Amino acid sequence: MSALETIPPPSPLLFALEGRAWFEFAALLPALPVLARAPRGDGHPVLVLPGWLAGDRSTQALRWFLRDRGYHVHGWRLGWNLGPSPDTVRALGQRFTALRARHARPISLIGWSLGGIYARELARKFPDDVRQVITLATPFRDPWATSVGRLYRARRAPEDVLLHHYLRTPVPVPSTSIYSRSDGVVAWRSCLHDPGPRRENVEVRSSHCGMGHHPAALLVIADRLAQREDTWQPFTPHGWSQWLPFQASVPHQAAAAQ
């Protein structure tokens, strides 16, 4: 097994700029005419998972937008995301299987930050029941490359190497990682897939705390969900996505980012 890849966390300056998430939320109102032109889907179920120390209120704008696009959208209903405790992992699995039985259709999973780690693990456990995974600023490539990770990077245990390699292993369903180079909480390089089939990295200009309601991210999510089942293709900016005053583009592959 190769040595543990080390990606530096975001700079303190980027972390200090996370307050712009409020301005990104305010940008939703003037962006509504563009958001209304986002593609509508086929009504399949979508489960949205919040980030660390957040709950379903943090994903309300995203879920409202997707319901307006015609999807059956669900929050996780597990309160604050305090980390992957055994009780949380068990309850999330039960929530997923209940929704799968209720809709009798594969579920698309959207996870913000730590919620994206959960989404990827659900896809590993239930590959035949997951339509696709979309992660928002999720550091699956190096989960310690975060502003919080500065506090304990030097104390990694040997088993962390195994966890590190496990988390970055590709999931068996189509996967889109949406990331931002100006993320002040998670290092953008830690969010990149290795090149391969049915996985991609899409860059937006967003803060970490604002990505779940950033207009550009919402449009990328709508484009990904609107694809016909079993006909997944990589994202290409086109039409409505190019009207935005925000950048939404496919970056270079992870291998070129090192």
JOWO-V874924 format. One record per helix or strand. SS is the DSSP state (H for helix, E for strand). FROM is the first residue (numbers start at 1). TO is the last residue. Records with the same first field share a line. If there is no record, write none. Layout:
SS=FROM-TO ; FROM-TO
This chain:
H=12-35 ; 56-68 ; 86-103 ; 114-125 ; 127-129 ; 148-151 ; 153-155 ; 159-168 ; 188-191 ; 211-213 ; 215-225 ; 239-243 ; 254-257
E=45-49 ; 72-74 ; 107-112 ; 130-136 ; 146-146 ; 174-179 ; 186-186 ; 199-204 ; 248-250
